Amino acid sequence: MAEERFDREDILRRVRKLHAQQIKWRRRLHQFPELSLKEHQTTAFLSDELRKRKLKFLPLKMETGVLAELTGSRPGRTVAIRSDIDALPITEKSGVPFSSKHPGVMHACGHDAHMATVLGAAAILAEMRTDLRGSVRFIFQPAEEQPPGGARPMIANGALKNVDVIFGLHVDPHLPTGKISLRDGPTMASVYDFDIVVHGKSGHAARPHSAVDAVSIAAEIVEAVQKIVSRELNPISPAAVTFGTISGGTARNVIADRAVISGTARALDKDVARRLPRLIKRTVAGVCRARGAKYDVIEVAGYPLLVNDPSVNRLLERNFHALFGPRPVPQTELMLAGEDFGCYLEKVPGAMFRLGIRNKKIRADKPWHSSEFIIDEAAMVYGTALLVAATLDYLGSQTE
């Protein structure tokens, strides 16, 4: 390992000096949230700020999102840092003076804080570019909230070309400000989103024997598919199948000839994730065959497991302790929620850390996707400093 060539106290001084600007960035982004694949204002704002720091923009054949690169004074490896940029279709009720100005749209998952944190890392690393060995690529990705997500299109556009490692972060309202959490291996679930269309035969409600009732068959499918998790999967391997919508029929006295069910299947084990689509299709086929119906199972979208690299986690943990002292770093809780950051981790080593934003004194204790979601903006100091230090540590560890 090469000797370290950066001063962590200097990083902290720079981050604290920048913090007031980061708050302005974050509040500006919070006021003008945009839904997945509609992040045009957000893209323009990020591009303007990165342009001021003289970063190079990489070609991107997408309407939204930004790929920018900072090149150091000497050649070396490439670190990527990713932030998501989209908001949610939620009407804000947080009461903050910088609430969303876009009705029905809100940054209720912290992506505004992610952007400000990563933008802060870009600004500080740009100040230090003469001491930088290698490159840092900043991936501001659209459409994390809307499957099939923006990660795969960003990768197809070269986001990971020549990248050696990738860092990601996600704010966590269950974790106090000043803390991070890490977890080795599988951390967030694979996602298989699907629709089931049941094709029956319509008829009069008084003559069910002359029809094939698509609604009742759909209800039977909902019940039968649940038994995949409870009876066909190993109970020590977490998984869930949820049906969020069911629709069909035109009148109470008409047997429906068509019903549609929308569902999502989640797993934290690669083998289970691989088996779930096949088991769902087999179960649907069996029920429909027994009842004389036809069916379609349509795959809508899918995310892979988010699997953190242990060596990258150790890099993050070491730098967090070096910056902020030997405070405990808890293990990130396993979740059946999905995150398309897992797409990047299929391609290159990396990790996503959780950044604590919980502060009850300012009501920053509401869950993700709540209309009252608030973050403690002090958390951005911890996230930005860690990203900068981990980047410099990784690039500085190259042998001469």
N, C-alpha and C positions, 0 to 999 in steps of 0.2 A: 504493500500500500504506500502511496506517496504521502508525504507530510502535508497536513492541512494547510491551506493558504488563505483562510478566511477567519474573520473575527466575529464570533457570535454576538458579542456585546455591540459591535458595530451594526450587525443586522438588526438587533432589537432597537437601537437608537433610530435607525432609518425607518423601521416599521412604525414606531410610535410617532415619529414626525409626520409620517404619511397618513396616520389614522383619521385625522379630521377630513382629509380629502376622500378617503375610502367611504366614510359615512355619507358624504355628499353623493358619491357615485351610487352607493347602495340605495339611498333614498330616491334619487332620480330614477333608477331602474325600478324601484318599488312602485312609484307613482304611475309608470307607464308600462304595465305588464302586457305581454302578448302571448297568445296561445301557440301551441305547437305548429311549426311550419309557417307561422305568420309573424315571426320575430324580426320584422324589417327595421323598425325604429331601434330596437335593441342592437341589432347587427351594426347599424350605422353608428350608434353611440360607441360601441366597443371598438370599432374600426378607427374612429376619430382619436380615441384615447391611445390606442396602440400606435397609430401613426405619429403622434406627438413624441413617442419614445423611440421613433425611428426603427420599428420592427419591420421585417420583410414579410409581405403577405404572399402566401402560397396560393396557387390556383385552386379554385373551389367552384365546381359546377353545380352549385346549389343556390337556391334563392335566399336562404338565410344561413347564418353561422359564419364563423371566422376561423381561419388557420393562419397563424402568424408565427414567425420564428426569429429568435434572437441568436445571433452568431457571435461567439467569443473571439478573442484575439488570437487564439491558437486552435488548431483542429483537435477533435476529440469525439467523445460519445455524444449521443443525443438523448435528452430527457424530455418527455412530454408531460404536460400538466393539463388536465381536462376540467372544464366547467360546463354544466348544462345551463341553458338560457331561457327556457320556456316557462310559462305560468299556467295556472289552472282556471277552469270555468267556475269560479266561486265568487260570490258577492262579498266583498270585504266588510267585516264588522269589528275590526281591531280597535278603531277609535284613535289611531295615531294621526298626527296632523299631516303626515305625508301619505295618506291612504291612496289607494288606486284611483286614478282619474278615468280608468276604462271600466264602465259598468259591467258587472258580471265576470270580471277577470281579476285575478289576484295572484301575487307571489306568496302562496300559502305553503310552500315546501322549501323555502330558503334559497331558491336559485339566484335571487338578487344578491344574497350574501355570498354565494359561491362565486358569482361573477366579480364582485368587488374584491374578494379575497385573492382570486387568481390574477385579476388586473393589478392588484397591489404587488403581487410577486413579480409580475412582468415589469412594473415600474422600477422596483428596487434592483432587480437583476440587470435591467438596462443601465442603471447608474454604475453597475459594477462590471460592465461588459469587458473592460480592458483587462480584468483579472480572470475572465471566464475562459475555461478551456473546454471547448465543445460547443454544443448548441442546446437551446431550450425551445421546444415547440409548444405553443399555446393553442389548445383545442377548445373553442367555444361552440358547443354542440347544440343544435336545435332539437326539439321534439323528444326529449327524454320521457315526458309524461304520456305520450301518445304512441302506443305500439303501431307499427313495428319499430319505431324509434329512429333517432338520427345517428346513432353510433355507426351502424353498418354503412350508410351512405358516406359518412365522413371517412371511414376506413377505405372505402372504394375510391375516394378522391385523394388518397395518399396520405391521410393523417398520420399513419404509423410507418411510413417509408423511412427506413434507416433509424428508427427509434429503438433504443436499447432498454428503456424502462419507462413506465408511466405512473404518475401519481393522480389520485382523485380524492375528493373530500365530499362529505355530506354533513350538514348541520344536524344536530340531534337534540330535541327539546327535553329528552329524558336525562341528559348529561349536563352537569353544572358547567357554567362558563369557566374556562381555565383548565379544562380537562379534554383529553382526546380518548378514544377507545380504538382498539385494533383487534382483529381476529385472523388467525392463520387459516388458510383453506376456504372451503365453502362458507359463505357469510350471508348471501342473499339468494333467493330462490330462482330456479328456472321458471319460465312462464310459457304456457301453451294456451293461447286464446283461440277459441273455436266456436262455431255456430253449428247447430244440428237442425236440419230441416226435415220434418216428418211429412210424407206425402200419403194421405189417406183417400177416402172416398166420401163425398158429402151425401147427406140424406136428411130425412125428417127426424126430429127428436123422438117422435113416437114409434119410429121403426129403426132402432139401432142395429138390428140384425142385417139390414140391407145396406149398411154403410161401414166405413172403416174410420173410426173416430181419432183424428190426429191429435186432438187435445188430450184425450185420456191416455193415448200412447206416449205423448210427450211427458205427461205426469209420471208415467211408469218408468220412463227413461231417467228422469231426475232421481227417482228413488233407487233405481238399479245401479246407476253410476256411483252413487255414494258408497255402495258396498265394495267398490274397487279399493277404496282407501281403508275401509274398516275390516275387509276380509281377504284381500288379495295382495296387500303390500305389507312388508315387515313393519310392525308398529313402532320400532325404534328408528325408522327412517321417516322424518316428518314429510307429510304431503297433504294437500287439500285440493278438493274440487268444489268450485262454487258456481252455481247457475244464477246469473244476475237478472236475466229477463226471460219471460216466456210469453209468447203472443200467438193468437190464432182465433179463428172463428169470426162470424159476422153478425150472428143473432142468437138469442138464448134457445130458440127452438130449431136451430139448424146445426146438424153435426158437421164439424169443421173438416175440410179436406186437406188442410195445411196448418202446421204449427211450427214455430221457430223458437229455439231455445239458444241463448248465448251463455257461454261458460268460460271459466278459466281454471287451469290446473297448475298447481305449484308443487315444487319438490326441491329438496336440499341434497339429493343424492343423484349422481349422474346416471346410475342404472335405473333408478325409479323415473327420472326425467325421460329417459329413452323409452321406457315401457308404457308410460301413461297414455300417450296418444293411441297406441295399438290396443290397449285394454278398453279405452273409451269406445273406439270404433267397433271392437268385437261385441261389447255390451249393447250398443245401439243396434247393431245388425241382428243380434239375437232377439231383442224385444220386438223389433219391427217384423222379423220373419215370423215370430209366434203370433203376431196380431194381423198379419196380412198387409202390412204397410211397406212402402219404400222409403228411402232416406238418403240424405246427403250429409256428410260431415265435412265442414269447410274450415280449414286452418286459416285463422285471421292473422295471427302474429305469434312470434315466439322470441323470448330472450333466453340466453344461456345462464347457467349458474354464475354467480360472481365469486370467483375463487382467488383469494389474496395470496401472494407469494410470501412465504415466511421470511426470506432474506430481505425483502423490501420492507416488510413490517419492522424488522430489527433495525434497519436504517432509519426509519421514521421514529421509532421509539428512542434510539440512541440520541438523535438530534433534539427530540422534545425534552429529554432529560438534561442535555447539555445547555439548552436555552432556558429552561424554567425550573431546573432542580429535580431531584429524585422523587417526584410525586408519583403516586400509583397511576398506572395506565390500565384501566379495566378492559376486560374482553368484551368486544361488541356482541350484543345479543343476536342470536340467530333469528332471522326473519323470513317469512314466506312471501314478503314483498319482493318485487323484481326491480332490477336496475340495469339498463343497457350498458353501463360501464363494464359489465361482464364480457361484452363483445370485444373490447380492447384487450382484456386479460386473457382471452383465448389466443391472442396473437403475440403478445409480448409480456414479460414479467412486470408486475406492478401490484399496487394495493390502493384501496380506498380506506381512509381513516374517517372516523366520526369526530366531529367538532362540537363540543358542548356549547349550547346557547341558553341553557336554562337559568333563569333569574326571576324568582317569584316576586321580588320587590317591584319589578316593572311589568309583571304579568307575562313574562316570557316563559310560559310553562304549558302552553296549549299544544296539542298534538299536530303532527303534519296534516295538512289538508283541512285544517280547521279555518273557519271564516274569521276567527279571532287570533290566528297565528301571529306571534311576535317573536323577534329574536333579540338577544342581547348583543348589541353591535361591538362590545368590547371583545367578543370572541374572535373577530377578524384579525386582531393582533396576533393571537396564538396560531391561527391557521396560516396567515401570510408568512410569519417568521419561520414556521416549520417547513413550508414549501421551499422557501429560499434556502434555508440551511441544508435541508435534505438534498436539494439540487446541487448546491456547491459541494457538499460532501461526496455525492456520487461522482460528479465530474472530476473532483480533485483526487479521487482514489485511483485514477488511472496511472499506471506506471509509465515512467518516461521512456 
